[in-house]
């Protein structure tokens, strides 16, 4: 499920609404057939996960902040001299 989640979140940050909708449709289709053994240990149910995903994509500025934090944390800032 994390793979689907990442795809939707990346599309939201990139400002690609058609990809966001495609990702959400895929997530809704896959959520009930995903192997239980591959679900996260903290899985609380498909409706909770989908609602949380929809809430996170509702404000792309929050997602952009997360991306900026991760870039900084992992020291992925491009060297301006390159």
N, C-alpha and C positions, 0 to 999 in steps of 0.2 A: 504494500500500500504506500510505502514511503516513496517509491518510484513514481507512482501516479501523483502523489501529493507534490513532489518536487516539480514535476512537469507543469502542473497548474500554477504553482507559486511563481515559477520562473516566467511563465507566460504573462501573469498578472504584473510582475515587476517590469517586464518589457513592454507593457502597454499593448498587448495583442489579445483583444477581447474574443476574437473568433477561436484562437487557440485555447483561451481560458474555458470557453463554452465546450469545446471539443474535449478538453481534459476532464471537465466536470461530468459530461455525458459518459465518458469512458469509466470514470470512477464510479458512477452510479450503477453502470452495468457490471463492473467487475467486483464490486464490494461484497456481493452475496455469493460469488463463486470462487473467491480467492481462497487458496488452501489455508485452513486454520493453522497449520504448522508454520506458515510464513507470516502470520499476523504479528504485530509488535506485542511484546509481553504486557504492555500497559493498555491494550485494546479494550475499549469500553463499549463498543458496538458501532454498527455502521451508521446509524442515524446521528449519533453524537459526533463521529468523525467527519461526516459530510457537512453537518452544520458548522463545525469548527473550521473546516476548510473554506466554506462559503464566507464565514465571518472574516477570516484572514485576508481573503482576496478583495473584500469590500473596500479596504483602504490601502491602496498600493504605496502610499507614502510611508506607512509603517513597515511594509515589506522592504522598501528601499533602505530604510534605516537599518534593518537587519542585515541586508547585503553589505552596506557600508561598514558595519561593525565586524562582519566576518572578513571582509577585505583587509581591514586594519589588523584584526587578530592574527590572521594567517600571513600578514606581511606581504600581501599581494599587490600593493601599490606599485604601479609601474615607475621605474626610474626615469625621471624626466630628461636625463642626459642620454638615454638610449634612443 
